[in-house]
Amino acid sequence: MNNTYRAQVVTPAEWEAALLRLLAKEQELTRARDALAAQRRRMPWLKVDQEYAFDGPNGVARLLDLFEGVVNCCSTAPSSSQAWTAGPTTPASAAR
């Protein structure tokens, strides 16, 4: 069975019309992606009150240490996944 796709050979005018249709679809997709990104940027923030500790190459580090004191840190999270429903976790060795 041969599954090789063979493109249709068309005239220059037909090719240009097909290109314009494709470009219109690409522009529509770009606008939709831009709108989605704007929605993501407008998502509310979640304040992290819990102290987290992480094992790193220089020993235990707090969340604030990982970002070198920057308190307005933005992170995307898979909030729709079941793994996130319980919230973030810390390594067992950091729960001191």
C-alpha positions in Angstrom: 0.0 0.0 0.0 1.4 3.4 -1.0 0.5 6.3 1.3 2.6 8.8 -0.5 0.8 12.1 -0.9 1.0 13.7 -4.3 0.2 17.4 -4.5 -2.2 18.6 -7.2 -0.5 20.5 -10.0 -2.4 23.7 -10.7 -2.2 27.0 -12.6 -0.4 30.0 -11.0 -3.8 31.6 -10.4 -5.2 28.6 -8.6 -2.0 28.3 -6.6 -2.3 32.0 -5.6 -5.9 31.5 -4.6 -5.0 28.5 -2.5 -2.2 30.5 -0.9 -4.5 33.4 0.0 -7.0 30.9 1.6 -4.2 29.4 3.7 -2.9 32.8 4.7 -6.4 33.8 5.8 -6.6 30.7 8.0 -3.2 31.4 9.5 -4.2 34.9 10.3 -7.3 33.6 12.0 -5.3 31.2 14.0 -2.8 33.9 15.0 -5.5 36.2 16.2 -7.1 33.3 18.2 -3.8 32.4 19.8 -3.1 36.1 20.7 -6.6 36.4 22.3 -5.9 33.2 24.3 -2.5 34.6 25.4 -4.2 37.8 26.5 -6.8 35.8 28.6 -3.9 34.0 30.2 -2.2 37.2 31.1 -5.4 38.5 32.7 -5.7 35.4 34.9 -5.9 36.4 38.6 -2.8 35.8 40.8 -2.6 33.2 43.6 -0.8 34.3 46.7 1.5 31.6 48.0 1.4 31.7 51.8 2.9 28.3 52.5 6.7 28.0 53.0 8.2 25.6 50.5 11.7 24.2 50.8 13.6 22.5 48.0 16.7 20.4 47.8 19.2 22.1 45.6 22.8 21.9 44.7 23.6 24.3 47.5 21.4 22.6 50.1 17.8 23.5 51.1 16.4 26.6 49.4 13.1 28.5 50.0 10.9 29.4 47.0 12.0 33.0 47.4 15.6 32.0 47.3 15.1 30.2 44.0 13.9 33.4 42.4 16.7 35.5 44.1 14.3 37.6 46.1 11.8 38.5 43.3 8.5 38.4 45.0 6.3 38.9 41.9 7.0 35.6 40.2 4.6 34.3 37.6 4.3 30.6 36.9 1.9 28.7 34.7 0.4 25.6 36.3 -1.5 22.7 34.9 -4.5 23.7 36.9 -6.9 21.5 35.1 -4.9 18.3 35.8 -5.7 16.0 38.6 -2.1 16.3 39.9 -2.7 20.0 40.6 -6.0 19.6 42.5 -4.0 18.8 45.7 -1.7 21.8 45.2 2.1 21.8 44.9 4.1 19.4 47.1 7.5 19.6 48.6 10.1 16.9 48.7 9.9 14.8 51.9 13.4 15.7 52.9 12.4 19.4 52.9 9.5 18.9 55.3 11.7 19.6 58.3 
